[in-house]
Amino acid sequence: MMLRIRSRDGLERVSVDNPHTTVAELKVLIQSQLQIPVQNQTLSANQNLLLAKAPHDLLQFTDMANPNTPLSSLNLTHGSIVFLAYEGERTVRGGPAVHPAGSFGRKMTMDDLIAKQMRVTRQETSHCESVSFDRDCANAFQHYVNESLAFAVKRGGFMYGVVSEDGKVEVNFIYEPPQQGTEDLLFMRDLEEEKLVDAIAMGLGMRRVGFIFTQTIMQDKKDYTLSNKEVLQAVELHAESGLKEWVTAVVKLEVNEDGGAEIHFEAFQMSDMCVRLFKDGWFETEIRDDDDPKLSRMKKDVVVGGKDVKEVDNDFFLVLVKIIDHQGVLRYTLLLLCRARFHQPSRLRIGTLM
């Protein structure tokens, strides 16, 4: 079977031949296939592992601490994601082509000097401490996409809620503007309608706090967290918001080896450097058919790992945010905000105070 390994370097694959493989044997496979020493690895099925900020934080993740535990007992099947934290540095296979920065004898231009200031590194800490979804709100959104659209096309919306002084975001309702969803997501935005939704939110003591979208079932087979098109759309909305705690949430359907479906929510912030590069016009916004979807193209060289590149792994731009849930104060229903010129009405998943 194939397991997907999510680390600070992004999403990679490890082949496992024996269905009775143990945690210890999986670590040996990771060492062999990903060049990460066994003694440096911490594994878990809990994505919060990637939020650990110090070595002692890793000790709380014990689900894969026993080296003799079979993977089958952890419900890990073909396509499952295992989260990996490790000490040290490594060179990721399949990264973008690079050339040395500041090579001897090379004439430096003004663009070169500016590029030296554009160093893309992984942002370890988000401005958003956590994001909490109202259970009914989250369920209403994923239920429509699952039951009515079968995750065959994309669906998206704006999240509304509150932001606490300590950077915690609560999402209490979702507004889904008129849109066309295929393998891409196109919002047909109506500014007057958005003002109406903002006014409703303000009356409830809330504001727009993020962007949520679904990935199609076909994207479950891809080796990326967000595609280059999704990064562009997410960073554009993040930059537009002006809110440092702005959250981007992704909902995906993953099919396990037994054919069962599991719905997952993941939350991120676009890194400060990602937002800066977008605002300054460094992103290539025209995506070509032959572009690798896991890489974002820049108009000029940026520095990644001490090397000049024009293609950046999308995972460099993502900062993981912890997800929790809560029971909000709204009783949910679905209001259709219709406009004659739109074939598909907007959807506002909101309700009355309980």
Secondary structure, DSSP 4 states (H G I P E B T S, - for coil): -EEEEEETTEEEEEE---TT-BHHHHHHHHHHHH---GGGEEEES-GGGGG--SGGGGGG--TT--TT-BGGGGT--TT-EEEEEESS--PPTT----EETT-TTPPP-HHHHHHHH-B-----S-S-SEEEEEHHHHHHHHHHHHHTSTTSS--EEEEEEEE-TTSEEEEEEEEE-SEEESSSEEE---HHHHHHHHHHHHHTT-EEEEEEEE--GGGGGSS-SS-HHHHHHHHHHHHHH--TT-EEEEEEEEE-TTS-EEEEEEEEEE-HHHHHHHHTT-B-----TTS-TTEEEEEEEEEETTEEEEEEEGGGGEEE--EEEE--SEEEEEEEE--TT-SS-EEEEEEEE-
